[in-house]
Amino acid sequence: MWRFESTHEREDSQFLDSVIAKIEVDSHLFKHAQSILDAVGHQEPLIAQSFKTPQDVRYHAEGPVMRDHVRLMLTFLFALVEEKVHLVDIEEFRRMKGYEGEIQELEDVIKENSAFFLVFTLCHDVAKWVTVTFSSKPGSRGEALGFNTPRLHHFDEAAHERANKRSQYLELYDTFSTREFTGTDRETQTQFYLQYGVNVHYPTHARKIDAPVFAALLTRLCHAHDVSDRDRSMVGDLIAQHMECEFDFKIRRPARIRRYTHLAFKRGYDADDFIDLAQGCLLLDQVVGSRRLSAQGYWHDPRSLIHFLQSEHDFAPHRRAEKEALRETREKKERNRVLRETGLDGMAMMDVLGMEPGPEFGLALRRIHTAVFGQGEMPHFGKKIDTEIERRAGEYYKKMFEKGE
């Protein structure tokens, strides 16, 4: 993920918390996310169950159940796709001087692979429902009620005991929210934690995506959203790794990049593509989808993604120039192809201008291309020729826009 300049015209920046607060009250984005959640919940009982998973307010203060976490991720994903949000306009990323290109490309990767990230969002925590365990603060009401899962009950053999305790928790929360405290979901979730002191854990939930029942679910959703078999394999690996990803980049750790390049090599993936997708997953899950509760209030923590980007650069700084040269070569080939298709290449323009090859024509062609690329003023050759060039330029913009350039 190495680019030097953004194609997005920057606006005034806003802090991440403000950006997320803004998209949460966007009724269109909310309804879009809700419709996806309702549809997939109706089609897939495993996912419908997972949406009821209780959340720990210390790390997931977006709402009391996992549906709230997934909805926030989807809302942000759709905001990026619809260009209601741009990552380079988020202040925490704007401050990463010299990384503007990488941040823009991260946004492009997410938009170009929106179905991939949709499936990741729906499935990455689906096994939390069956792995829930609890611990309670010493002397708390939660401890008095027995919300301390014995170590023995963390294993699959104790699934029945975990299910019983999970049901007790949900009943307790429902009673609290209907009889003891009336407020918004966020306020209720916080007050419940303050009064009962129950912490929620999901040991090994990420790795359970490889269990047959969850693997089959992932395959079904990939097929439903036209995610290829190759990408289905990658999304499965990224789900299995998504908790380690946050841990790996709690600080700037270039050496941790090696585990991602090694995994990509073992699986036969392109390492750069795999790292790009991992960074997109980290953004949606840990940065956007995980609202933290601290003494200062609610907030979102972008540091793991920032450290990931920095670590990737530090791991192999010499590759930056190589990546940029390769990207420019690909873009030049694509640009030249579209110029030929729209009659703006050299051969076609000689006919339009009625000129022969030579320095005079070369200068005219460079001036036309400079104007088409938005880097200068269009020269004038007479009304008829100008109109024809303008028509062809319009076709060029249309084709390039359709490709997302």
N, C-alpha and C positions, 0 to 999 in steps of 0.2 A: 504494500500500500504506500506508494511513493509518488506524490505529485507536488508540484511547487506552487501552483496558483489555483485559486478557486474560480470557477466559471460563474458563480453566483455574485450578483452585485450586492455588496454588504449593506445592511441596514444597521440602525443603532442596536447595540447588543443588550441582552437582558440576562440576568442570572438564571441558572437552571431551574431553581425553585419557582421563579416567576413564569418561566416558559411553560412548565408543567401545569401550574395552576391555571394558566390561560387555556390550555387545550382541554383541561378537565371540564370546563364549563362550556365548551363548544358542543352545542346540541347535536349537530350533524355527526361529529366524530363519536360522540357518546352513543347515539342510536346505531351507528354502523358497527361499533364494537359489540353492543348489546345483541344485535341481530346475529352476529357470528357466534357469540356465546350461546344464545338460545338454540340456534340451528344445530351446532355441533353437540350441545348437551342433549338435545332430543335424539340425535342419531347415534351417539356413543354414550351408553350408560356409565362406562368407566370414567369418562371426562366429567359427566354430570356429577358423579360422586366426588371426584377430586375437587370440584368447585366449592364443596362444603368444608374442605379442610381448614381447621382453625389456624390462625396466623399469630405469630409472636410480635407484639406491638413494637418491641425494641428494634426490629429489623424490617417489619412489614406493617407499617402504620398506615398503609393505603386503605385498609379496611379489615374487618374481623375474619373474613374467609378468603380462600385463595382466588375465588372469582374476582375479587377486587384487584388483586395483583395482576391477573391475566388481562383484565379489562384495561388497566392503565397501560400495560405494554402494548396492547392492540391500538389503543387510542393514539399513542405516540407514533407507532408504526404508520398508521393511516395519515397522521398529520405530516409525516415526512413524505409519504408517497404523494399526497395532495399539495405538497410544498407550502403548507401553512407554517411549517417550522424549518429552519435551516441550521445545521449544527454550527456553522461558522458565525452565526449570530448569537450563540450562547456564550456569555462572558467568560466562563471558565475555560472554554476551548479557544475563544478569541485571544486569550492571554498566552497561548502556546505559540509564541513567535517562531516562525520558520516551519510550522506544521500545518499551515493553511491548506496546502494541497492534500495532505494525508486526511485531514478532517473532511474536506469536500469529497474525497474518494470514498471514505467510509459511508457518507450519506448516499453516494451513488451506488455503492455495493448493496446497501439495504433496499433502495428503490428498485434496483434491477433484479433483486432476488426476493421480492416481497412475499411470494408464496412460500419460499423456504423459511423465512422468518415467521410467517404466520403459523406454519406447522410447528416450528421450534417453540413458539409462544404457547401454543395449546398443549404441547406434550412434555415440556421440559420438567415440570413439577408434578406430572400426573401420578407418580408413585408416592407422593407425600401422604396421600390418604391412608395407605396401608402401613406406613412406617411411623406414624405419629407417636411420640412419647412425651412425657411431661416431667418437669422438675419444679419445685416451689421454693420461694425464699424461706429461710428458717423463721419459724414463728408466725408465718402468714396463714390466712384463712385457707389458702390452697393446700398448704402442708397439712393442716388439720383435717382436710377432706380427702387426703390420700393421693394428691396429685404429685407423686414422686414415683416414676416408673422404675422398678427394679432392673438392674443390669440384665438379668436373665430374660426379661421380657422384651429386650431389644431384638431378639432373634426370631426367625420365621416361625419357630415352633410355638411361640407365644402370641400368635396373631389374634387368637380369641380374646386374650386378656387385654391386648392393646385396643381392640375394637370396643370392648366394654368401657374402658377408661375414656376413649374418644367420645362415646355416646354420653357418658356422664358429664364430660366437659361441655359438650354442645347443649345439653339440657340445662346445665348450670348457667351458661352464658345466655340462653334464651330467657330463663327466669329473671336474670339480672337486667336484661335489656327491656323487658316488658313490665317488671314490677318494681325494680329498685332504682333504675336510672333511665331517664328519657332524654335523649340528645341525638346528635348526628351519629352516623356509624363510627366516625373517627373518634368523637368524644366518648362514646360508649365503650369502644375498644380500649381506650386509654384508661378510663375510670375502672373498668373491670380489672385491668392489670394492677392498677394502684391498690385496689381493694383486696384482690385475691393473690397477687404475686405469683401467678402461674406462668412459667416459661414453657414454650413449645419447641420441640426438636423433631427432626426427620432424618435419623441416621441412615446412611447409605441409599437415600431415595434416588439420587441421580443415577447410580449404577444399575438400578432395577429396570431401566429402560430396556435392558437386554433380556429380561425375563420374557418367556414366550407370550404371555398375555399382553404385555405392554409393547413388545416388538411388533406383534400383529396389529395392534392399534396404530402404531406409528406408520406402518406400511399402508394401512387403509387410508389414513389421512394424506399421506404423500400421493397416493394414487388419485384421491379425490381432488387434490389441488394441483395435479400435473407436475409434481416434483419427481424428477428422474430417479432411477434406481441408484445412480452414482451419488446424487445429492441426498437421497434417503440414507445412504450409508454415512455420509458426512454429518447430517443432522443428528443421527443416532450417536455418533462419536462425540459431537459437541454437547449433546444432552448429558451423556455419561461424564463429561469433563467439566460441566459448567460450574460446579462448586469449586473445583481446583483452580479454575481460571481466576476467580476473584482472589483466592488465597495467593496464587503465584505473583500477583501484581499489587499486593498491598503496599509494596514499596517498589522503587525502580530496580528491576532485576533482569538485566540483559541475558544472563545465563539461562533463565527460565524459558526463553524463546526456543531453546534447543529441544525441549520436550515436545513442542508443537511441530517443529520441523521433522523430528524423529517419527512422531506418530503419523504425520502425513506421508513420509517415505514408506513406512511399513504398510500403510493402507493403499498406497499408489495414488495419492492425491497430489495436486500441485500445492507446494508448501505455502506460497504466497496467497493463493485462494483460500486455503484452510485458515490461515491467520486472519485474513480479512473477515471471513465469516465468524470466526471466534470473537473478534472485536465487536462485530455487530450484535452478536448474542449477549456479550457482556454489557453493552450499552443498554439494550432493551431490558434485560433482566435485573442486573445489579445497580445500574446507574438510574434508570428511569423507573423501573417497576418496583423498587425497594425503597420506600419512604422510611427514614430512620426517625426515632424519637430520642431526643436528648434533653438535657436540662434547659437548653435554649429554645426548644420547640421542635417542630418537624423539619426535616431537610433531606435532600438527596445528595449522595456522595459520588462525585465523578472521578475520584482519585485513581481508582483501579484502572479505568480506561486510559487516563492520562499516563499512568505508569506503563501500561501495556504499549502505547504508542512510542513512548520514550525508549522503552527497553528494546523494541523492535529496531529502532534506529541505532541504538548503541551496540546491539548484537553484531551488526555488519554494516558499519557506516559507509564503506566503500561501495556497497550495492546501490546506494541512493542515486548516484550518477548513472549507473547502469540501468536501473529501473526507469529513470526519467528518459534516457535515450531510447529505450525500447518502447515506452509509451508514445513518445513523439513520432517514432517510426510508424507505429500502428495507426496513429491519428492522421499522419500525412497520407498514408495509403488509402485510408477511408475517405479522407477529404478529396483526394484526387479522383477516386472512383465516382463520388457524387458530382464532382465538377464535370466529368465526362458524361454522366447520365443526364445532366441538365444543360449540356451544350455550352459550358463555360471553360472547357479546356482549350489548349492552344490551337489545335486543328480547327475546332468549331469556330473559335473567335476570329481566326484569319478570314473565314468566309463572311462572318458578320461585319467585320471592319473593312473587308476588301483590301487587306494588306498582305505583303509577302514576308517570309521569315527575315529577321534582321534586328538590329539594335532598336529601331524605332518601334517595331511591333513588340519586342520583348519588354520595353518600357511601358507601353500601353497595357499589355497583359498584366504586368506586375501591379500597375495602378488599379486596374479593375479588380484583381484578386484581393488587393489590400482593402479596397472598399467593401467587397463582399464579406470579407472576414471581420468587418467592423473596426478596421484600424486606420481608416482614412476616408477622404471624400471621393465619391465616384466621379471620374472624369467625364466630360461631355463630348459627344461625337456627332451631334445632330439629333433632332427629335425622333426620327424613325429608328435609328440605331440605339439611342438611349432607352426608348420604350422597349425594344426587344431585349436589351441587356437587363433592364429592370424586371421584365417577365421571367427571364431565366434565373435571375437572382432570387426571385420569389419562390421558384420551384426548388432551388437549392436550399433555402431556409426551411421550406416545408419538409423536405426529405431529412435534413439534419435534425429538425425538431422532432420528427417522428422517431428518430433513433435515440433521442434523449441527449443530443450533443449540446 
